[in-house]
Every structure is written in structure tokens, then in C-alpha cells.
């Protein structure tokens, strides 16, 4: 796939794919309009699970989420928010 490309092109392709499919915890919190503490609670309660965690054994973890999972959860969350407003 990338064997004939030079390093700069490979980096650009990887970055494009990551931007297309992956979100960080901060991006997810902004997208869902929740606080970072609320985001931590969702992860702890397994309402939304990261597909990869950097520094898993340390206190400061970097969580990566699959964008489609986040979009699906937003639909569910908006349904709950709609019921609460009634």
C-alpha cells in the first residue's frame, strides 16, 4: 500500500486517515458537548469505550475513539436529552 511512497507522503496519508476515523478524548467531549469530567465518567461507566489507550498503566492516559462509535453515541445521547426537556 505505502511501500513506494516517500516518508512525507506516508505521514500525510496516515494523518488523513486518523483525522477521518479517530477522535481524542478532548475532541469527543467537545463533539458531545460534555465536560472533560463527564467524559471521564462515561469512560468509567463504559457508556463510551476508547478503542486504544496510550500510557494505559499511568495516571495520564490518552484515549482514542472511533469516530463512528462517537457519532452513534451522540444520537443516543440526543434522544436522552430530548426526553429530559419534555
Gaussian input, Z-matrix of N, CA and C with variables (Angstrom, degrees):
# hf/3-21g

backbone

0 1
 N
 C     1     B1
 C     2     B2     1     A1
 N     3     B3     2     A2     1     D1
 C     4     B4     3     A3     2     D2
 C     5     B5     4     A4     3     D3
 N     6     B6     5     A5     4     D4
 C     7     B7     6     A6     5     D5
 C     8     B8     7     A7     6     D6
 N     9     B9     8     A8     7     D7
 C    10    B10     9     A9     8     D8
 C    11    B11    10    A10     9     D9
 N    12    B12    11    A11    10    D10
 C    13    B13    12    A12    11    D11
 C    14    B14    13    A13    12    D12
 N    15    B15    14    A14    13    D13
 C    16    B16    15    A15    14    D14
 C    17    B17    16    A16    15    D15
 N    18    B18    17    A17    16    D16
 C    19    B19    18    A18    17    D17
 C    20    B20    19    A19    18    D18
 N    21    B21    20    A20    19    D19
 C    22    B22    21    A21    20    D20
 C    23    B23    22    A22    21    D21
 N    24    B24    23    A23    22    D22
 C    25    B25    24    A24    23    D23
 C    26    B26    25    A25    24    D24
 N    27    B27    26    A26    25    D25
 C    28    B28    27    A27    26    D26
 C    29    B29    28    A28    27    D27
 N    30    B30    29    A29    28    D28
 C    31    B31    30    A30    29    D29
 C    32    B32    31    A31    30    D30
 N    33    B33    32    A32    31    D31
 C    34    B34    33    A33    32    D32
 C    35    B35    34    A34    33    D33
 N    36    B36    35    A35    34    D34
 C    37    B37    36    A36    35    D35
 C    38    B38    37    A37    36    D36
 N    39    B39    38    A38    37    D37
 C    40    B40    39    A39    38    D38
 C    41    B41    40    A40    39    D39
 N    42    B42    41    A41    40    D40
 C    43    B43    42    A42    41    D41
 C    44    B44    43    A43    42    D42
 N    45    B45    44    A44    43    D43
 C    46    B46    45    A45    44    D44
 C    47    B47    46    A46    45    D45
 N    48    B48    47    A47    46    D46
 C    49    B49    48    A48    47    D47
 C    50    B50    49    A49    48    D48
 N    51    B51    50    A50    49    D49
 C    52    B52    51    A51    50    D50
 C    53    B53    52    A52    51    D51
 N    54    B54    53    A53    52    D52
 C    55    B55    54    A54    53    D53
 C    56    B56    55    A55    54    D54
 N    57    B57    56    A56    55    D55
 C    58    B58    57    A57    56    D56
 C    59    B59    58    A58    57    D57
 N    60    B60    59    A59    58    D58
 C    61    B61    60    A60    59    D59
 C    62    B62    61    A61    60    D60
 N    63    B63    62    A62    61    D61
 C    64    B64    63    A63    62    D62
 C    65    B65    64    A64    63    D63
 N    66    B66    65    A65    64    D64
 C    67    B67    66    A66    65    D65
 C    68    B68    67    A67    66    D66
 N    69    B69    68    A68    67    D67
 C    70    B70    69    A69    68    D68
 C    71    B71    70    A70    69    D69
 N    72    B72    71    A71    70    D70
 C    73    B73    72    A72    71    D71
 C    74    B74    73    A73    72    D72
 N    75    B75    74    A74    73    D73
 C    76    B76    75    A75    74    D74
 C    77    B77    76    A76    75    D75
 N    78    B78    77    A77    76    D76
 C    79    B79    78    A78    77    D77
 C    80    B80    79    A79    78    D78
 N    81    B81    80    A80    79    D79
 C    82    B82    81    A81    80    D80
 C    83    B83    82    A82    81    D81
 N    84    B84    83    A83    82    D82
 C    85    B85    84    A84    83    D83
 C    86    B86    85    A85    84    D84
 N    87    B87    86    A86    85    D85
 C    88    B88    87    A87    86    D86
 C    89    B89    88    A88    87    D87
 N    90    B90    89    A89    88    D88
 C    91    B91    90    A90    89    D89
 C    92    B92    91    A91    90    D90
 N    93    B93    92    A92    91    D91
 C    94    B94    93    A93    92    D92
 C    95    B95    94    A94    93    D93
 N    96    B96    95    A95    94    D94
 C    97    B97    96    A96    95    D95
 C    98    B98    97    A97    96    D96
 N    99    B99    98    A98    97    D97
 C   100   B100    99    A99    98    D98
 C   101   B101   100   A100    99    D99
 N   102   B102   101   A101   100   D100
 C   103   B103   102   A102   101   D101
 C   104   B104   103   A103   102   D102
 N   105   B105   104   A104   103   D103
 C   106   B106   105   A105   104   D104
 C   107   B107   106   A106   105   D105
 N   108   B108   107   A107   106   D106
 C   109   B109   108   A108   107   D107
 C   110   B110   109   A109   108   D108
 N   111   B111   110   A110   109   D109
 C   112   B112   111   A111   110   D110
 C   113   B113   112   A112   111   D111
 N   114   B114   113   A113   112   D112
 C   115   B115   114   A114   113   D113
 C   116   B116   115   A115   114   D114
 N   117   B117   116   A116   115   D115
 C   118   B118   117   A117   116   D116
 C   119   B119   118   A118   117   D117
 N   120   B120   119   A119   118   D118
 C   121   B121   120   A120   119   D119
 C   122   B122   121   A121   120   D120
 N   123   B123   122   A122   121   D121
 C   124   B124   123   A123   122   D122
 C   125   B125   124   A124   123   D123
 N   126   B126   125   A125   124   D124
 C   127   B127   126   A126   125   D125
 C   128   B128   127   A127   126   D126
 N   129   B129   128   A128   127   D127
 C   130   B130   129   A129   128   D128
 C   131   B131   130   A130   129   D129
 N   132   B132   131   A131   130   D130
 C   133   B133   132   A132   131   D131
 C   134   B134   133   A133   132   D132
 N   135   B135   134   A134   133   D133
 C   136   B136   135   A135   134   D134
 C   137   B137   136   A136   135   D135
 N   138   B138   137   A137   136   D136
 C   139   B139   138   A138   137   D137
 C   140   B140   139   A139   138   D138
 N   141   B141   140   A140   139   D139
 C   142   B142   141   A141   140   D140
 C   143   B143   142   A142   141   D141
 N   144   B144   143   A143   142   D142
 C   145   B145   144   A144   143   D143
 C   146   B146   145   A145   144   D144
 N   147   B147   146   A146   145   D145
 C   148   B148   147   A147   146   D146
 C   149   B149   148   A148   147   D147
 N   150   B150   149   A149   148   D148
 C   151   B151   150   A150   149   D149
 C   152   B152   151   A151   150   D150
 N   153   B153   152   A152   151   D151
 C   154   B154   153   A153   152   D152
 C   155   B155   154   A154   153   D153
 N   156   B156   155   A155   154   D154
 C   157   B157   156   A156   155   D155
 C   158   B158   157   A157   156   D156
 N   159   B159   158   A158   157   D157
 C   160   B160   159   A159   158   D158
 C   161   B161   160   A160   159   D159
 N   162   B162   161   A161   160   D160
 C   163   B163   162   A162   161   D161
 C   164   B164   163   A163   162   D162
 N   165   B165   164   A164   163   D163
 C   166   B166   165   A165   164   D164
 C   167   B167   166   A166   165   D165
 N   168   B168   167   A167   166   D166
 C   169   B169   168   A168   167   D167
 C   170   B170   169   A169   168   D168
 N   171   B171   170   A170   169   D169
 C   172   B172   171   A171   170   D170
 C   173   B173   172   A172   171   D171
 N   174   B174   173   A173   172   D172
 C   175   B175   174   A174   173   D173
 C   176   B176   175   A175   174   D174
 N   177   B177   176   A176   175   D175
 C   178   B178   177   A177   176   D176
 C   179   B179   178   A178   177   D177
 N   180   B180   179   A179   178   D178
 C   181   B181   180   A180   179   D179
 C   182   B182   181   A181   180   D180
 N   183   B183   182   A182   181   D181
 C   184   B184   183   A183   182   D182
 C   185   B185   184   A184   183   D183
 N   186   B186   185   A185   184   D184
 C   187   B187   186   A186   185   D185
 C   188   B188   187   A187   186   D186
 N   189   B189   188   A188   187   D187
 C   190   B190   189   A189   188   D188
 C   191   B191   190   A190   189   D189
 N   192   B192   191   A191   190   D190
 C   193   B193   192   A192   191   D191
 C   194   B194   193   A193   192   D192
 N   195   B195   194   A194   193   D193
 C   196   B196   195   A195   194   D194
 C   197   B197   196   A196   195   D195
 N   198   B198   197   A197   196   D196
 C   199   B199   198   A198   197   D197
 C   200   B200   199   A199   198   D198
 N   201   B201   200   A200   199   D199
 C   202   B202   201   A201   200   D200
 C   203   B203   202   A202   201   D201
 N   204   B204   203   A203   202   D202
 C   205   B205   204   A204   203   D203
 C   206   B206   205   A205   204   D204
 N   207   B207   206   A206   205   D205
 C   208   B208   207   A207   206   D206
 C   209   B209   208   A208   207   D207
 N   210   B210   209   A209   208   D208
 C   211   B211   210   A210   209   D209
 C   212   B212   211   A211   210   D210
 N   213   B213   212   A212   211   D211
 C   214   B214   213   A213   212   D212
 C   215   B215   214   A214   213   D213
 N   216   B216   215   A215   214   D214
 C   217   B217   216   A216   215   D215
 C   218   B218   217   A217   216   D216
 N   219   B219   218   A218   217   D217
 C   220   B220   219   A219   218   D218
 C   221   B221   220   A220   219   D219
 N   222   B222   221   A221   220   D220
 C   223   B223   222   A222   221   D221
 C   224   B224   223   A223   222   D222
 N   225   B225   224   A224   223   D223
 C   226   B226   225   A225   224   D224
 C   227   B227   226   A226   225   D225
 N   228   B228   227   A227   226   D226
 C   229   B229   228   A228   227   D227
 C   230   B230   229   A229   228   D228
 N   231   B231   230   A230   229   D229
 C   232   B232   231   A231   230   D230
 C   233   B233   232   A232   231   D231
 N   234   B234   233   A233   232   D232
 C   235   B235   234   A234   233   D233
 C   236   B236   235   A235   234   D234
 N   237   B237   236   A236   235   D235
 C   238   B238   237   A237   236   D236
 C   239   B239   238   A238   237   D237
 N   240   B240   239   A239   238   D238
 C   241   B241   240   A240   239   D239
 C   242   B242   241   A241   240   D240
 N   243   B243   242   A242   241   D241
 C   244   B244   243   A243   242   D242
 C   245   B245   244   A244   243   D243
 N   246   B246   245   A245   244   D244
 C   247   B247   246   A246   245   D245
 C   248   B248   247   A247   246   D246
 N   249   B249   248   A248   247   D247
 C   250   B250   249   A249   248   D248
 C   251   B251   250   A250   249   D249
 N   252   B252   251   A251   250   D250
 C   253   B253   252   A252   251   D251
 C   254   B254   253   A253   252   D252
 N   255   B255   254   A254   253   D253
 C   256   B256   255   A255   254   D254
 C   257   B257   256   A256   255   D255

   B1=1.4526
   B2=1.5245
   B3=1.3335
   B4=1.4587
   B5=1.5291
   B6=1.3132
   B7=1.4534
   B8=1.5226
   B9=1.2957
   B10=1.4568
   B11=1.5198
   B12=1.3070
   B13=1.4604
   B14=1.5187
   B15=1.3297
   B16=1.4632
   B17=1.5290
   B18=1.3192
   B19=1.4676
   B20=1.5246
   B21=1.3267
   B22=1.4654
   B23=1.5284
   B24=1.3010
   B25=1.4648
   B26=1.5264
   B27=1.3194
   B28=1.4641
   B29=1.5233
   B30=1.3287
   B31=1.4690
   B32=1.5217
   B33=1.3236
   B34=1.4632
   B35=1.5276
   B36=1.3242
   B37=1.4654
   B38=1.5256
   B39=1.3240
   B40=1.4677
   B41=1.5215
   B42=1.3321
   B43=1.4702
   B44=1.5227
   B45=1.3245
   B46=1.4650
   B47=1.5274
   B48=1.3259
   B49=1.4625
   B50=1.5253
   B51=1.3283
   B52=1.4656
   B53=1.5231
   B54=1.3263
   B55=1.4682
   B56=1.5207
   B57=1.3072
   B58=1.4620
   B59=1.5314
   B60=1.3308
   B61=1.4597
   B62=1.5229
   B63=1.3313
   B64=1.4631
   B65=1.5237
   B66=1.3409
   B67=1.4645
   B68=1.5246
   B69=1.3331
   B70=1.4586
   B71=1.5248
   B72=1.3171
   B73=1.4643
   B74=1.5245
   B75=1.3122
   B76=1.4736
   B77=1.5307
   B78=1.3264
   B79=1.4599
   B80=1.5298
   B81=1.3139
   B82=1.4668
   B83=1.5266
   B84=1.3345
   B85=1.4668
   B86=1.5262
   B87=1.3253
   B88=1.4669
   B89=1.5281
   B90=1.3212
   B91=1.4625
   B92=1.5263
   B93=1.3367
   B94=1.4663
   B95=1.5214
   B96=1.3228
   B97=1.4624
   B98=1.5290
   B99=1.3403
   B100=1.4603
   B101=1.5248
   B102=1.3153
   B103=1.4642
   B104=1.5256
   B105=1.3250
   B106=1.4615
   B107=1.5244
   B108=1.3368
   B109=1.4687
   B110=1.5270
   B111=1.3286
   B112=1.4622
   B113=1.5201
   B114=1.3219
   B115=1.4613
   B116=1.5252
   B117=1.3242
   B118=1.4693
   B119=1.5258
   B120=1.3203
   B121=1.4702
   B122=1.5268
   B123=1.3372
   B124=1.4664
   B125=1.5207
   B126=1.3335
   B127=1.4657
   B128=1.5216
   B129=1.3171
   B130=1.4607
   B131=1.5283
   B132=1.3326
   B133=1.4651
   B134=1.5316
   B135=1.3169
   B136=1.4716
   B137=1.5240
   B138=1.3168
   B139=1.4598
   B140=1.5245
   B141=1.3189
   B142=1.4558
   B143=1.5233
   B144=1.3249
   B145=1.4599
   B146=1.5214
   B147=1.3358
   B148=1.4627
   B149=1.5268
   B150=1.3373
   B151=1.4582
   B152=1.5193
   B153=1.3404
   B154=1.4656
   B155=1.5182
   B156=1.3343
   B157=1.4590
   B158=1.5242
   B159=1.3486
   B160=1.4572
   B161=1.5196
   B162=1.3205
   B163=1.4710
   B164=1.5237
   B165=1.3044
   B166=1.4674
   B167=1.5241
   B168=1.3217
   B169=1.4642
   B170=1.5261
   B171=1.3243
   B172=1.4590
   B173=1.5274
   B174=1.3215
   B175=1.4654
   B176=1.5273
   B177=1.3236
   B178=1.4730
   B179=1.5131
   B180=1.2992
   B181=1.4583
   B182=1.5213
   B183=1.3075
   B184=1.4593
   B185=1.5226
   B186=1.3212
   B187=1.4613
   B188=1.5224
   B189=1.3192
   B190=1.4570
   B191=1.5199
   B192=1.3275
   B193=1.4612
   B194=1.5186
   B195=1.3283
   B196=1.4557
   B197=1.5267
   B198=1.3166
   B199=1.4652
   B200=1.5295
   B201=1.3158
   B202=1.4730
   B203=1.5275
   B204=1.3516
   B205=1.4682
   B206=1.5228
   B207=1.3254
   B208=1.4643
   B209=1.5256
   B210=1.3305
   B211=1.4644
   B212=1.5304
   B213=1.3294
   B214=1.4716
   B215=1.5259
   B216=1.3290
   B217=1.4646
   B218=1.5284
   B219=1.3411
   B220=1.4655
   B221=1.5265
   B222=1.3243
   B223=1.4673
   B224=1.5267
   B225=1.3202
   B226=1.4595
   B227=1.5279
   B228=1.3224
   B229=1.4591
   B230=1.5252
   B231=1.3227
   B232=1.4654
   B233=1.5262
   B234=1.3227
   B235=1.4658
   B236=1.5205
   B237=1.3375
   B238=1.4688
   B239=1.5204
   B240=1.3255
   B241=1.4670
   B242=1.5221
   B243=1.3338
   B244=1.4555
   B245=1.5161
   B246=1.3201
   B247=1.4630
   B248=1.5189
   B249=1.3099
   B250=1.4658
   B251=1.5300
   B252=1.3351
   B253=1.4660
   B254=1.5204
   B255=1.3237
   B256=1.4686
   B257=1.4973
   A1=110.66
   A2=118.17
   A3=121.29
   A4=112.51
   A5=119.12
   A6=121.46
   A7=113.82
   A8=118.98
   A9=120.87
   A10=113.03
   A11=118.89
   A12=122.88
   A13=110.50
   A14=115.80
   A15=118.12
   A16=109.22
   A17=116.40
   A18=121.61
   A19=113.60
   A20=117.95
   A21=120.14
   A22=111.59
   A23=116.16
   A24=120.14
   A25=109.89
   A26=116.60
   A27=120.79
   A28=110.08
   A29=117.10
   A30=121.31
   A31=110.99
   A32=116.84
   A33=120.67
   A34=111.05
   A35=116.54
   A36=120.10
   A37=111.09
   A38=116.47
   A39=120.11
   A40=110.24
   A41=117.10
   A42=121.02
   A43=111.07
   A44=116.42
   A45=120.25
   A46=110.86
   A47=117.26
   A48=120.78
   A49=111.34
   A50=117.22
   A51=119.92
   A52=110.90
   A53=117.29
   A54=120.43
   A55=111.47
   A56=116.89
   A57=120.98
   A58=112.32
   A59=117.74
   A60=120.89
   A61=116.13
   A62=119.14
   A63=121.50
   A64=110.76
   A65=115.77
   A66=122.06
   A67=108.88
   A68=116.00
   A69=120.83
   A70=108.83
   A71=115.78
   A72=120.04
   A73=110.80
   A74=117.75
   A75=121.47
   A76=110.26
   A77=116.99
   A78=120.46
   A79=111.09
   A80=116.57
   A81=120.77
   A82=110.21
   A83=116.68
   A84=120.44
   A85=110.34
   A86=117.37
   A87=120.94
   A88=110.89
   A89=117.00
   A90=122.40
   A91=111.64
   A92=116.16
   A93=120.98
   A94=112.57
   A95=116.94
   A96=123.28
   A97=110.84
   A98=114.87
   A99=121.70
   A100=108.21
   A101=116.15
   A102=120.49
   A103=109.66
   A104=115.83
   A105=119.09
   A106=110.30
   A107=117.71
   A108=120.71
   A109=110.40
   A110=116.12
   A111=119.80
   A112=111.50
   A113=115.63
   A114=121.24
   A115=110.39
   A116=116.35
   A117=120.72
   A118=110.87
   A119=116.37
   A120=120.49
   A121=111.32
   A122=117.12
   A123=120.78
   A124=111.18
   A125=115.99
   A126=119.87
   A127=109.90
   A128=116.78
   A129=121.14
   A130=110.80
   A131=117.03
   A132=122.07
   A133=112.58
   A134=116.70
   A135=124.39
   A136=113.38
   A137=116.14
   A138=119.79
   A139=109.77
   A140=115.73
   A141=122.92
   A142=106.63
   A143=116.97
   A144=120.17
   A145=111.20
   A146=116.79
   A147=119.68
   A148=109.96
   A149=115.97
   A150=117.43
   A151=111.07
   A152=117.01
   A153=119.98
   A154=108.92
   A155=116.18
   A156=121.89
   A157=108.80
   A158=116.57
   A159=121.18
   A160=108.29
   A161=117.57
   A162=123.13
   A163=110.75
   A164=116.72
   A165=121.53
   A166=113.03
   A167=117.42
   A168=120.17
   A169=112.94
   A170=118.44
   A171=121.22
   A172=110.95
   A173=115.32
   A174=120.74
   A175=111.38
   A176=117.28
   A177=121.03
   A178=109.57
   A179=115.57
   A180=121.70
   A181=109.23
   A182=115.61
   A183=121.06
   A184=106.50
   A185=115.88
   A186=121.59
   A187=110.18
   A188=116.09
   A189=122.03
   A190=108.69
   A191=115.33
   A192=121.61
   A193=109.93
   A194=115.43
   A195=121.61
   A196=107.66
   A197=116.41
   A198=121.77
   A199=112.63
   A200=118.47
   A201=121.49
   A202=111.05
   A203=117.05
   A204=120.28
   A205=110.86
   A206=116.37
   A207=121.29
   A208=110.07
   A209=116.80
   A210=120.32
   A211=111.00
   A212=116.72
   A213=120.52
   A214=110.94
   A215=116.47
   A216=120.07
   A217=110.58
   A218=117.46
   A219=120.48
   A220=110.76
   A221=117.35
   A222=120.05
   A223=110.70
   A224=116.10
   A225=120.81
   A226=110.48
   A227=116.76
   A228=121.96
   A229=110.91
   A230=117.24
   A231=120.39
   A232=111.10
   A233=116.85
   A234=120.18
   A235=111.51
   A236=116.36
   A237=120.45
   A238=111.17
   A239=115.95
   A240=119.61
   A241=110.43
   A242=117.27
   A243=121.15
   A244=112.26
   A245=117.29
   A246=120.92
   A247=111.52
   A248=116.28
   A249=120.40
   A250=111.36
   A251=117.64
   A252=121.20
   A253=112.60
   A254=118.31
   A255=121.10
   A256=112.36
   D1=-59.16
   D2=-176.73
   D3=-105.86
   D4=8.78
   D5=-170.20
   D6=-65.83
   D7=-28.25
   D8=-177.20
   D9=-94.51
   D10=-6.72
   D11=-178.68
   D12=-85.69
   D13=154.26
   D14=174.69
   D15=-83.74
   D16=171.16
   D17=-172.55
   D18=-58.70
   D19=-39.78
   D20=-178.83
   D21=-64.05
   D22=-40.68
   D23=179.34
   D24=-67.33
   D25=-40.59
   D26=178.36
   D27=-60.99
   D28=-45.04
   D29=178.92
   D30=-60.50
   D31=-42.35
   D32=179.61
   D33=-63.83
   D34=-41.17
   D35=-179.95
   D36=-66.54
   D37=-42.84
   D38=178.68
   D39=-63.67
   D40=-44.42
   D41=179.11
   D42=-60.61
   D43=-42.30
   D44=179.54
   D45=-62.87
   D46=-42.85
   D47=179.06
   D48=-66.31
   D49=-41.73
   D50=178.12
   D51=-62.76
   D52=-44.39
   D53=179.11
   D54=-63.88
   D55=-29.87
   D56=-178.27
   D57=-77.44
   D58=-35.23
   D59=-170.27
   D60=-117.36
   D61=-12.61
   D62=-169.67
   D63=-124.67
   D64=142.71
   D65=175.30
   D66=-130.35
   D67=145.64
   D68=174.14
   D69=-83.80
   D70=170.35
   D71=-179.83
   D72=-61.63
   D73=-39.95
   D74=179.50
   D75=-64.72
   D76=-43.43
   D77=178.36
   D78=-62.88
   D79=-39.44
   D80=178.92
   D81=-65.27
   D82=-43.72
   D83=179.29
   D84=-59.84
   D85=-43.85
   D86=178.15
   D87=-65.09
   D88=-43.28
   D89=-178.54
   D90=-63.13
   D91=-40.13
   D92=-178.93
   D93=-86.78
   D94=-6.92
   D95=-177.82
   D96=58.55
   D97=51.72
   D98=175.26
   D99=-127.51
   D100=160.83
   D101=178.00
   D102=-74.91
   D103=165.59
   D104=177.04
   D105=-66.12
   D106=-32.89
   D107=175.76
   D108=-66.46
   D109=-41.55
   D110=176.27
   D111=-61.75
   D112=-36.75
   D113=177.28
   D114=-64.11
   D115=-43.98
   D116=177.95
   D117=-61.13
   D118=-39.86
   D119=177.83
   D120=-64.10
   D121=-41.66
   D122=178.91
   D123=-61.47
   D124=-39.80
   D125=179.39
   D126=-68.06
   D127=-44.93
   D128=-178.92
   D129=-62.40
   D130=-39.01
   D131=-179.85
   D132=-84.19
   D133=2.06
   D134=178.46
   D135=60.11
   D136=30.54
   D137=174.06
   D138=-75.48
   D139=-31.13
   D140=178.24
   D141=-142.13
   D142=122.54
   D143=-174.57
   D144=-113.26
   D145=132.96
   D146=175.08
   D147=-68.93
   D148=148.35
   D149=177.23
   D150=-89.42
   D151=-15.41
   D152=175.72
   D153=-149.74
   D154=141.30
   D155=179.62
   D156=-128.23
   D157=118.75
   D158=172.41
   D159=-81.53
   D160=149.62
   D161=177.59
   D162=55.16
   D163=46.46
   D164=-175.54
   D165=-59.32
   D166=-29.75
   D167=-176.92
   D168=-89.58
   D169=-2.38
   D170=-177.47
   D171=-106.04
   D172=167.95
   D173=-178.60
   D174=-67.10
   D175=-40.89
   D176=179.81
   D177=-94.90
   D178=104.25
   D179=-179.61
   D180=-101.89
   D181=153.65
   D182=173.29
   D183=-114.32
   D184=112.40
   D185=-177.86
   D186=-96.62
   D187=133.96
   D188=174.95
   D189=-115.21
   D190=136.33
   D191=-176.28
   D192=-120.99
   D193=144.78
   D194=174.17
   D195=-75.70
   D196=125.43
   D197=-172.51
   D198=-57.70
   D199=-38.75
   D200=-179.67
   D201=-63.28
   D202=-39.03
   D203=176.70
   D204=-61.12
   D205=-40.47
   D206=-179.21
   D207=-67.75
   D208=-42.83
   D209=178.76
   D210=-62.94
   D211=-40.64
   D212=177.41
   D213=-64.06
   D214=-41.32
   D215=179.72
   D216=-66.64
   D217=-34.44
   D218=178.49
   D219=-61.62
   D220=-39.61
   D221=177.52
   D222=-60.69
   D223=-45.00
   D224=178.73
   D225=-64.40
   D226=-43.43
   D227=-179.48
   D228=-63.57
   D229=-40.65
   D230=177.97
   D231=-64.89
   D232=-33.87
   D233=175.07
   D234=-62.70
   D235=-44.94
   D236=177.35
   D237=-64.43
   D238=-41.08
   D239=179.77
   D240=-64.71
   D241=-37.45
   D242=178.04
   D243=-64.98
   D244=-38.85
   D245=177.97
   D246=-67.48
   D247=-35.03
   D248=-178.69
   D249=-68.15
   D250=-32.04
   D251=-177.44
   D252=-75.48
   D253=-18.98
   D254=-176.64
   D255=-75.73

